[in-house]
Amino acid sequence: MSVRIFHKEFVELVVIKEGIIRGTWGKGSQVYQVFFPHGKKEYRKAKRGNIQILMLRFISACNDHSGELPEDFVDQFITIKTNYDEARTLQLHHIGTAVGNKLNVATTRKVLEIQLMINLLTISKNNVGKPQVIKVYFDQSIIRRPKD
């Protein structure tokens, strides 16, 4: 599964379980503020750069108040965080691999550029004095702005 799915799963679970936290301590309580210092919106707007911090904070708060929460309350969050961390590590590894392949892409691109230039010059040479033929070979709609 992907990083995005685990991210979404965690946020949805936090939003669902917020009711238990609110019901146990009340929305304005100090303990509620430990879980949701900036409300549920903070979790909903979380990005890849800060979701792991929010996961750690939420799990830590669950552990600190586990005596008053349902049994195994924190386990779902720990499972999702573990899966997220593994998926994110794998994702970062793949990103590093892709960066390593750029040298291969650069050398292949040079060959492709030369062949495209040869093709362009061949088409031009074969159609000197025939400007109407350009529409057959080149779709200019991709370089022109749409008329509204």
C-alpha positions in Angstrom: 0.0 0.0 0.0 1.1 3.6 -0.5 2.2 6.4 1.8 -0.9 8.4 0.8 -3.3 5.6 1.8 -1.7 5.2 5.3 -1.7 8.9 5.7 -5.4 9.1 4.9 -6.2 6.1 7.1 -4.4 7.6 10.1 -6.2 11.0 9.7 -9.6 9.3 9.3 -9.0 7.1 12.4 -8.0 10.2 14.4 -11.1 12.0 13.4 -13.3 9.0 14.2 -11.6 8.4 17.6 -11.8 12.1 18.5 -15.3 11.4 19.8 -13.9 9.0 22.4 -11.4 11.6 23.5 -13.9 14.4 23.6 -16.4 12.1 25.5 -13.8 11.1 28.0 -12.3 14.5 28.9 -14.4 17.2 27.2 -13.5 19.4 24.3 -12.0 22.2 26.4 -10.0 20.1 28.7 -6.2 20.1 29.0 -6.0 16.5 28.0 -8.1 17.1 24.9 -5.6 19.9 24.0 -2.7 17.4 24.3 -4.4 15.3 21.6 -5.7 18.2 19.5 -3.8 21.4 20.2 -5.0 22.9 16.9 -8.1 20.9 16.6 -8.9 18.1 14.1 -8.1 20.5 11.2 -4.4 20.1 12.0 -4.6 16.4 11.2 -6.8 17.0 8.1 -4.4 19.5 6.7 -1.2 17.5 7.5 1.3 17.0 4.7 4.0 14.4 4.2 6.5 16.7 5.9 4.7 16.8 9.3 2.4 13.8 9.5 5.0 11.6 11.2 5.4 14.2 13.9 1.6 14.3 14.4 1.5 10.5 14.5 4.2 10.4 17.2 2.4 13.1 19.2 -0.9 11.3 19.0 0.5 7.9 19.9 2.4 9.5 22.8 -0.7 11.1 24.1 -2.6 7.8 23.9 0.2 6.1 25.8 0.2 8.8 28.5 -3.5 8.5 29.0 -4.0 4.8 28.3 -5.5 4.1 31.7 -8.6 6.1 30.8 -8.9 5.1 27.1 -10.4 1.8 25.9 -8.1 -1.2 25.9 -6.0 -1.5 22.8 -7.0 2.0 21.7 -3.4 3.0 20.7 -2.7 -0.3 18.8 -4.5 0.8 15.6 -2.5 4.0 15.5 0.8 2.2 16.1 0.0 -0.3 13.3 -0.8 2.5 10.8 2.3 4.5 11.8 4.5 1.4 11.4 3.0 0.7 8.0 3.4 4.4 7.0 7.1 4.5 8.1 7.9 1.4 6.1 6.1 2.7 3.0 7.8 6.1 3.3 11.2 4.5 3.7 10.6 2.4 0.6 9.3 5.5 -1.3 12.4 7.5 -0.3 14.6 4.6 -1.5 12.9 4.6 -4.9 13.3 8.3 -5.2 17.1 7.9 -4.6 17.2 5.2 -7.2 15.4 7.4 -9.7 18.0 10.2 -9.1 20.7 7.7 -9.8 19.2 6.8 -13.2 19.4 10.4 -14.4 22.8 9.9 -16.0 21.3 7.1 -18.2 18.4 9.3 -19.1 20.7 12.2 -20.1 22.8 10.0 -22.4 19.7 8.4 -24.0 18.1 11.9 -24.4 21.1 13.1 -26.5 20.6 10.3 -29.0 16.8 11.0 -29.1 17.4 14.7 -29.7 19.7 14.0 -32.6 17.2 11.6 -34.2 14.4 14.1 -33.8 16.4 16.8 -35.4 17.2 14.5 -38.4 13.5 13.7 -38.7 12.6 17.4 -38.7 15.2 18.3 -41.3 14.1 15.3 -43.5 10.4 16.4 -43.4 11.5 20.0 -44.2 13.7 18.9 -47.1 10.9 16.7 -48.6 8.3 19.4 -48.4 10.1 22.6 -49.6 7.5 24.9 -51.1 4.5 23.0 -49.6 3.5 25.0 -46.5 0.0 23.3 -46.4 1.7 20.0 -45.5 2.9 21.3 -42.1 -0.6 20.5 -40.7 -0.1 16.9 -41.5 3.1 16.6 -39.5 2.7 19.2 -36.7 -0.2 19.6 -34.4 0.0 23.3 -33.5 -2.9 23.2 -31.1 -0.4 22.2 -28.4 1.5 25.4 -28.7 -1.3 27.8 -29.3 -3.6 29.3 -26.7 -7.2 28.2 -26.8 -9.6 30.9 -28.1 -12.3 31.7 -25.5 
